[in-house]
Amino acid sequence: MKTPSQSRLLWTLVSAAPVILLALAALQLRIDAQTRSFESRKAELFLRSGTALKRASLGYDALMADIYWTRAVQYYGSRSTKPDEYLELLHPLLDITTTLDPRLIIAYRFGAIFLSEPRPLGAGRTDLAIQLVKKGIAANPNEWLLCSDLGFLYYWHEKDYPNASAAYLAGSKVPNAPEWLKLMAARVAEKGGSFENSLLIWTEIFRSTKDPKVRKKAQDQIAELAAERDEQALDQLAEDYRQRFGRYPSSTQELVAAGMLRGIPVDPAGYPYFFGADGKSKQDPASPIILEHPPALNR
């Protein structure tokens, strides 16, 4: 037999459930609307407070968080390749998700990727990505992966090497953290944005991730960094050739003929390098490797 308090609780649950479901349905319709303006979207997304939703969820916080995370992924996926989209609702959705379930690590990690990637692939908001990951670290102090993500955001997107080093160092102090975090903290503090550091970071991401998209991104970045390192070496050889022969080489074959190279160098995709009139090495236009590295990398 139910007590009066149990009956009141049951009545509260029954009464609140339709309200929550209607609110979520309304949110989905609002997010899916393709033709609405930015101001209209802002006005209509009235469920901004994760704290309020947490109170209204009546203990179903994790379920609500999963629903909001799914909506965030769908929202990102449907708009991330459109040049005119600014993904202005992405951070609010992620913030609500992680307020409802502060231990949903995937929302911090992949949410940070969605936010920090340059437009149109992402929101181009590294500042919000950093804010999201810091929120995750505060809620999950024993997750060294989040410290690693924070270090990456500072290093790759912000070129803020002191904060990147501090993030890696903090991660190295978490129980069961890998040794390479301590190594990265020291190397970033000493060398800043060097090629060696960048290659190490992307290699660790490639080795540790299980997501195929992130793995492909890391693989591409490793190839690009290797190609850029090759071009640096070829530029130096071209300068040495000029000092010996009074002109820049017109091709890599001339470096081979001069005994400065053992064979024709190719980029990681198998395409040969060539020299421009300015003596600088260049990639074959047919190569799929596109060098788009931040200028802060030490050359």
N, C-alpha and C positions, 0 to 999 in steps of 0.2 A: 504493500500500500504506500502510495506516494505521500510524503509530508508536504505541508503548505509551501515550504521553501523550494522543494524539488519541483512542485507544480509551477511556481513562479518562474524558475529557471527554464523549464521546458517551454512555457509560454513566451518567454523572452527570446529563446532560440528560434522558435517557430515564427515569431513576429519579425525578427531581425533578418532572417534568411532571405525573404523576398527583396528587402531593401538592398542588401549587399549584392544579390544577383542582378537586380535592375541597375545598380550603380556600375557594376562591371560591364554589363551589356552596353550601357550608355557610353562608357569609356571606350570600348572597342569600336563602336560606331563612330565616335569622334576621331579616334586615331586613324581609322580606315578611310575617312573622308579625304579624297584626293584634291578637291578643288577649293578648299577653304583657305583663307588668308592666314598669315602668321598671327595677327591680332585676334582673329576669330578663334583660332585654335587655342591660344592662351586663355581666352575667356571661357572656353568651353571645358577645358580640362580642370574641372573644379575639385577633383579628388587629388589634390597636391600633397596633402599631409599624410605621410606614412604613419606618424604617431596616432592621428585620428583613426586611420584605417585599422591600425593594430588594436585599438580599443574596441572598435566596432566588429572585429573579426571573431570575437567570442572564443578565443583559443585556437582558431584555425589560421594562425599567423603563417605557418609554413605553406599551407595550401594557397593562401592568398599571394604569398611571395612567388610561388611557382607560376601562378597565373600572370602576375605582373612581369616576371622574367620572360615568360613566353611572349607576352605582348611586346616587350622591349626588343626581343630578337626579331619578331615579325616586323615591327616598325622599322628597325634598322635595315633588315633585308629588303624591304619593299622600296626604300628610298636612298640607299647608300650609293647608288651609281648615277643619281640624277643631279646634274650640275647646279640646278636651281634650288636644291633642298639643303636646308641648314640643320636639319635634325634637331630642332629646338626642343622637342619633347623627349629626347633620348635621356638626358640627364635626370629630369623629373621622374621618369619611369624607373630608372636605375636606383635613384635615391629612395623611392617608395619601396622598391623590391628589397633593398638591403636594410631598410628600417623594419620591414615586416619580418625578415629573417636575416639577422646580422651575420649568421654563419654560412650563408650561401656563397661560398668562395668563388664559384664560377661566375657569379654576377659581377664581383669586383674585378676579376682578372680579364674576362672577355669584355665586360663593359668598358674597362679602361682602354682596350684596343679599339673598340667602336668609337669612343670619344676622341682618342688622340690621333688616329689616322688622318692625314690631310684630306680635305675635300677633293673630289666627291666620294672617295672610298669611306670616309668617316666624317666626324663632326668638326675636325680640326680644332678641338678644344682640349689641349693637353692640360690646361689649368684645371678643368673639371675632372679630367682623368686622375690627376694627382690628388685632388680633393676626395674623389671616390676611394682610391686605394688607401689613403691615410685613414679614412673612415673604417675601411676593412681591417687595417692594422690595429687600430684602437679596439675594435671588437674581437679581433682574433690575434692576440699578441704572440701566439706560438706558431703562426703560419709564416715560415721564412719565405715562401714563394711570393707573398705580397710585398715583402721588403725588397726582394729581387725585382719585382715589377716596378716598384717605386724608383729604385736605382736606375732601371732602364729608361723610364720616362724622363727623369732628370738628365740622364746621359745622352740619349739619342735625340729626343725632341727639344729639350730646353738648353742643351750644352752647358748645363749647370753642374760642373764636375765636383765641386765641394759637396753639394747636397747629394749627388749621386754616390760619392764615396761614403758619405755618412749613412746612406740608406743601405748600401751593401754591408757596411760594418755592423749596423744594427741587426741585419739579417743573419750575419755570421754568429751572433751571440744567442740566437734562438736554439733551443735544444734540437739536436739531430740535423742541424743545418750543414750543408756540404762545405768542404774546405775551400772551394773555389770562390765563395763569397768574400772570405777574408782576403784572398789573393786579389780579387777585383777591387776591393776597397783600397788596397795599397797601390795597385797599378793606376787606378783612376786618379787618386790623389797625387801620384808622382808624374804621370804622363798626360793626363787629361784625355782629349779625344784622339788617341792614336789608333792607327789601323789595327795593331795587335790587340788592343782592348776591344775594339768593335768586333773583330773576328771571334774573339773568345766569347763575348756575350752572345752573338748570334749562333755560334756553335753550340753553346750550352742550351739555348732555346730550342734549337733543332733536335738535340739529343733528348731533352726532357719533355717536350710537348707530345701529346697524343692526338691533338686536333690537326687534321690534314691541311686546313687552310693556313694555320699558323706555321706548320712545318714547311709548307710551300713558300710562305713569305720569308722564313729564315733561310731556306735554301737559295732563294733568289738574292737575298742580301749578301750571303756568303760569296756567291758567284760575282756579284757586282764589286764587292770589296777586293776580291782577288784580281779582277780585271783592272781596277784602279791602281792596285799595288804594282801590277805588271807595267802599266803605263808610266808610273813614276820611274821604274827601273829603266825602261826604254828611253825616257826623256833624258835621264842621266847619261846613258850610253850615247845618245845622239849628241849631247854636249861634249862628251869626251872625243867623239868622232870629229866634231867641228874643230876642236883644238888641235887635233892631229892633221887634219886634211884641209882646213880652212873653209869648210862648208858643212852644212847638215846632210845627213844621209837622205837619199830620196826613197829608200826602201829598206826593209829589214835584211834583204839579201846583201846589201852593201856591208852591213854590220857582220854578217856571216863571213863574207869574203875578206874582211879586215881581221878576222879571227877574234871578234868581240862577242860573237854569239856562236853556239854550237849548232843551232838549227833555227828554222823559222818559227818564231813564237806565235802561239794561238791563244785566244781567250778561253775561259772555261767552257764555252759552248762549241769550241773547235774552229772558230773563225780567226784568220790571221789579222794581225795588227798592221797598220801602215803609217807612214809619216806624212804630215801636211807640209805646205811650203814654209811654215814657221818653224819646222823642225820638231814639232810636238807630235807624239804618237796619238793615233786615233784608232777607233774600232771600225770594223767592217760594218757598213750601214745595214747589212743583212743580219747582223748578229742580234739575237733576242735579248741580249744583256744591255740594259740601259743604265748608264751611270747617272744617278741622281742623288749623290751623297751630300750631306750638309757640308758647307764650306769650312766648318769649324774643325773638321778632321785634320790632324797635323800632316802636312805633306813634306 
